[in-house]
Amino acid sequence: MHPYPHVYKVQASSLPEGDVPVTSEGLPSLATAPPPEFDGPGGRWSPETLLCAAIADCYLLSFRGVARANKYAWTSLECEAEGMLDRVEGKTRFTRIVVRAKLVVPAGSDEAKGRQLAERAEQVCLISNSLVAERHCEVTVTSA
């Protein structure tokens, strides 16, 4: 890992109507638009879905790191991140984030350890740690 601080840059541009292309050096452009809840067209990534995607992705990558550091063998991990957007004190913001993780481990594995590491991954996820919303992590662990 490179020493901190890390800097990430993203560019976006817009016309009065249509998609908002989001780009970052070395990455393909991503077309975004408002979600249907904001009278957008739907069928596109939105700032809201991108934030939830960042949480889910960061959670999975954090688990990989935590499991590797603890030499914990696992088979697969699925994650759903659900964000609740609401109005609080005149401002629109995410008020609650729920991460639902389904961890599959090899038969005979220490499932309690898997749950502990999955919960730890949520605690060290830098994206979640950057948010002020209430956070919950629900983990299901099964053997393959």
KAGIBEL-V591322 format. One line per field, one symbol per residue. phi: phi as a letter, one per 40 degrees, with the letter a starting at -180 (. if undefined). psi: psi as a letter, one per 20 degrees, with the letter a starting at -180 (. if undefined). A space follows every 10 residues. Layout:
BEGIN
phi: ???
psi: ???
END
This chain:
BEGIN
phi: .ccccbbbbb baaabdbgcb cbbadgbccb cbaccdcbgc cggbcbdccc cccccccccc cccdcccccb fbcabaabbb bbbbcabbfg bcacbabbbb bbbbbcdgcc cccccccccc dccbcccdcc bbccbbbbbb bbcc
psi: qqqqqqpppq qqqqrhraqo ppqqpjqqqp prrqrhhkkr irjqqrhghh ghghggghgg hggggggghj lpprgrpqpp ppppprpplj qprpippppo poppqqpirn hhhggghhhh hhhiohghii qiqpqqpopp pqq.
END
